[in-house]
Amino acid sequence: MKLTSARTSSLVIALLLDLFLLALLIGVRITNYFPISTIAIISALLIFGAVSYYTVLIIHRHFFYKKINSIIDDLYTNDAIDKRLLSHKNNNSLAILELAVSSWIANRKNDLEKTKKLELHRKEYIGNVSHELKTPIFNIQGYISTLLDGGINDPSINVNFLQRAEKSVDRMISTIADLEAISQLETGQLVLEYEKFDLIPLIKDVFEAQEIKAKNKKIQLSLKDKSEKSVFVFADKFRIRQVFTNLIVNSINYGKEGGETKIKFSDTGTNILVQISDNGIGMSKEHLPRVFERFYRIDKSRSRDQGGTGLGLAIVKHIIEAHNQHIEVMSTEGAGSIFSFTLKKAVG
């Protein structure tokens, strides 16, 4: 470690003063009072003391402060301290080390809290997966046991129980497919196939596919202002169809009988803003931060009655984010919800 200019100057000045003192003592004939050997010894001791002091200082700075600064650099590498403090570390290494260690401890506490939250979510996730698969399995087991116990020969229940078992199998397949899709999206294994396409025909196809479900609840599906103008985007058409399907089905499931689901498009320059609104039961503010979590249900009993896996909105979020876009939700309990997301506008 190099000495600062001030400390180097101090060493030079001390040595010069010692030499000056020796010359002065000889020049004024101090030898009349002290032998020349005594003067030489005193001067030598002064010089030796100065050199020893600065030698120890150099060694101290070279090994001690070098190690301290190395620790500071390591802590900075882990984002524990402000980069601006590094320029002062040679002048105030101990203070900066104290600050860096304090920051490091604070960061470790934050990491620990995040780890605890992740562990809690992991346990909750495993419990939800177990429940989602356990319910249809137990249903299938019950139907098969009834049929094996003689129900197969009873025309009033055999076909009915087989249909129920098939429905439970479909629910399991749907849950597993959704889990696989989320896993691929989270790990980046799912490769998006971008293309230019018009959103209007896609929306109409989704409306048509959900027409019976909407009519059963007397919910009207429509484009706001009945726009027929083409809206071209550059995205994965199959995945975006999934997004619209999940959001529209969600609006039907939680919509009020006789309600309405509307889709609106806005050109923001480089993107197309999509808004899907309904006048359904809505959500309270406490639920909004978690609606895109896997298996998160506001009303668990009602959600399962609707036949969903609890993964639809999580898949929607992952698909939109895989397109490097953003989705958010606004909702008022009893007044409905608005899901908004952006897609890249197709050029040319």
Summary of the structure (lengths in Angstrom):
residues: 348
radius of gyration: 38.0
end to end distance: 61.9
largest distance: 137.2
contacts: 942
relative contact order: 0.07
helix: 64%
strand: 13%
